[in-house]
Amino acid sequence: MTVKELSEKCGFKPAALPDGDREIDGCYIGDLLSWVMGRAEGDCVWITIMSNLNIIAVATLADVACIVLSEGVTVEDSIIKLAEEKGVNILLSDKKTYETAIDVYKTI
């Protein structure tokens, strides 16, 4: 399954989709960035409520397929621009983190 397909099937809004054809393998949920860096596996969906600039660096270091911001969290235009430049996919979900995770689990 690709990031674009996940977005469409789960109803997530793409905020940045520079690599929508990237394949997904698994999911990780976490908000403590240092924890995510050390534990998220490559090609996974990373679900978080963190929306600061550091999520781009963490996503790049962990090599995740995409970030899904849950709970209706939004992201600043400057972060979207950086995500596009760095090839980091960001999707937005209005659902609670638990519900977002269930959607991802059922879809992938």
N, C-alpha and C positions, 0 to 999 in steps of 0.2 A: 504494500500500500504506500502511496506517495503522500507527501504533506498536503498537496492540493486536494487529493481525494479525501483525506481525513477532514480537511476544512469543509468540504462540500457535504460529506455524509453526516458530520456532527453539527453543522450549522455554525461553525466558528467563523468569525469575520477576519479575513487576512488584513493585518496592519502592514506587514512587509512580507513579500513572497518572492525573493530573488532566486530561490532554488526550489520551486514548487514540485519539481519532479524527483526530489530527493526521497529515497526509500526510508521507511520507518521500521525500526526493530526495537520494540519495547517502550517502556514508559518509566519516568522517574518523577516523583513529587517532592519538592523541597523549596524552602525559602532562605535557608542559611547558605549563602553563596559559597563559602569555603567547603561546606559539606557536599554541595552539589558538584563542585569541581573534582572532588576526590571519589565520588560514588556514582554519578550519572554515567551511563555507558554510551558510547558512540552510537549515533543513528537513532537515539531514543527521542521520544516526546518528553519535554521537560515542562511540567505544570507548576506554576508559581503565581504568587501575587506580587512579587517584586517587580518594579517597573523602572528602576533607576538605570543609569548608564552602564553600570557594572554587569548587567545581565548579558550584554553583548560579548564582553570579554569572557565571561564564564561559559557561555554557549559555544564560543569559538574554542576555548581550551578543552572543554569536555566533548566537543565535536558532536553536539546533539543535532538531530534533524530539524527540530523546531522548538520554539518556546510557545507555550499556551498560557496566556495571562487569564486567570479565572476571576470569578467574583465581580465581573464588570470593570475590572481594572483597565485603565487606558494608558497610553504611552505617548510621550511628547514627540513632536515632529522631529526634533533633533536626534532622538534615539532611533526613530524609524529610518531616517536618512542614513545613520551609521550602520544600522542593520542591513540596509540595501547594499551599502558599500562593502560590508564584510561578508555578505552572503548568508546572513542569519534570517531564517524565517520566523516571523512572529504572528501568532493567531490570537484572537480575542474571544473569550467566552463569557457570557453573562451569568452562567450557572455557577453554583457553589463549587468549590474545588472537588468535593466528593462526587458530585454529579458529573462534573467535567471528566474526572478520572473514569467513572463508569462508562461514559460515552466513548472515551478512547479505548478502554478495554474491550467493549463490545464491538468496536469497529475494526481494530487491528487484530 
